[in-house]
Amino acid sequence: MNGCQRCSQFPKLESAGFLWFYSKNPLITEKLFDHSNIKLKNEQTILYSYQSFDELEKIMRELDKTFSNQEKIEILGTYSKEKDNQSRFMNMTPFPMLLERLQHREYVTIINQGLFTQHMQPIIQLQSDHVFGYEFLVRSLPNSHSFFPGELFSFSQRAGLQSNLDSQARIASIEVSSQKVKAGNKTIYQFSAFFHL
């Protein structure tokens, strides 16, 4: 299971590093270059450096004000610890989603590291008073990053991380069900709720 978890993870956001931006639109590329604090432009990729989370947030706020909503959709961005990170293109995402991720770093950490647990809620068939299945509910771990499940799922949609959260939640529900639910039961998965029949 650990290999699957690593497949859906994003790089850890460090307190100092680099922001990478790319756009096919040459006018947007020039605007990005004009605002960059590192004058390094390579094949339409623009680099910004930051030395703290405060500086990172300031850069993102300035860029958010500089570009129109339509322009932001045409900008792809990511972050990395190193200046020469060849894998950066794998993690590029539209600017609005990147901004959402950087504004809510704690949610990215929760999703990336699977810092939640699953609570099993039985589904009772009223006619027979028989346990029909179980709903798996994502909940925060005790003494860890606290969150409201609805807010976490809503964030994952805005930040383009819905499939990542879904993957982590499925893995967690499979691990819990393998220990708690009788073998041979059918399994039905839904995005925000997981069922065992």
C-alpha positions, -999 to 999 in steps of 0.1 A, spaced: 0 0 0 29 24 7 38 25 -30 3 34 -40 3 62 -14 35 77 -28 20 77 -63 -6 103 -54 16 125 -33 29 160 -42 63 173 -32 66 186 4 64 224 4 95 238 21 98 271 39 124 282 12 125 272 -24 113 280 -58 81 286 -77 80 276 -114 55 290 -139 47 282 -175 23 295 -201 19 290 -238 8 326 -241 39 348 -248 22 379 -233 15 361 -200 51 348 -200 65 383 -204 43 395 -175 55 366 -153 91 374 -162 87 411 -154 75 403 -119 101 376 -112 127 381 -86 151 358 -105 157 369 -141 160 333 -155 137 324 -183 141 291 -201 116 279 -228 88 300 -214 94 287 -178 97 315 -152 113 310 -119 107 328 -86 126 322 -53 112 326 -18 129 324 16 99 320 38 62 311 37 54 348 42 74 357 11 58 328 -8 23 341 1 33 377 -9 44 365 -44 12 346 -49 -10 375 -38 8 399 -62 5 375 -91 -32 369 -82 -38 407 -85 -17 410 -117 -35 385 -139 -72 383 -150 -92 352 -142 -88 341 -178 -50 346 -177 -47 327 -145 -62 296 -162 -35 298 -188 -7 298 -162 6 265 -149 27 264 -117 44 243 -91 70 245 -64 103 227 -56 131 229 -31 158 228 -58 164 253 -86 171 225 -112 142 201 -106 135 181 -137 104 165 -123 87 199 -118 65 196 -149 49 165 -135 33 185 -107 23 216 -126 -13 227 -120 -34 257 -131 -26 289 -111 -60 290 -93 -55 255 -79 -19 262 -70 -30 293 -51 -56 273 -32 -30 247 -23 -5 272 -10 -32 291 9 -43 259 27 -10 241 32 -23 221 62 -50 205 40 -23 195 14 -3 179 42 -34 160 55 -42 146 20 -5 139 11 3 120 43 -32 105 48 -35 121 82 -70 109 89 -88 79 101 -119 61 91 -150 56 113 -173 27 104 -210 35 106 -233 5 102 -262 8 77 -292 -10 91 -320 -26 69 -351 -14 88 -373 -43 77 -350 -70 91 -330 -50 116 -300 -65 98 -266 -48 92 -267 -41 55 -232 -27 52 -209 0 66 -203 36 56 -167 47 61 -164 83 73 -132 103 71 -123 119 104 -93 137 118 -68 118 139 -67 126 177 -37 149 185 -31 156 149 -42 181 122 -78 188 131 -103 194 102 -140 193 93 -146 166 67 -168 187 46 -142 215 44 -115 190 35 -135 175 6 -145 210 -6 -109 221 -6 -98 190 -25 -122 199 -53 -111 236 -55 -74 226 -54 -77 198 -79 -68 172 -53 -101 153 -53 -86 121 -68 -57 123 -43 -80 125 -13 -102 98 -28 -72 75 -33 -60 81 2 -95 75 17 -99 43 -3 -66 30 9 -75 38 45 -110 22 42 -96 -10 27 -70 -12 55 -97 -7 81 -123 -30 64 -97 -58 61 -93 -58 99 -130 -52 109 -153 -65 82 -160 -102 75 -143 -116 44 -164 -122 14 -185 -91 16 -190 -70 -15 -174 -35 -16 -189 -4 -31 -169 28 -30 -182 63 -34 -162 95 -33 -172 109 1 -186 77 16 -173 42 14 -196 12 18 -191 -25 26 -221 -48 18 
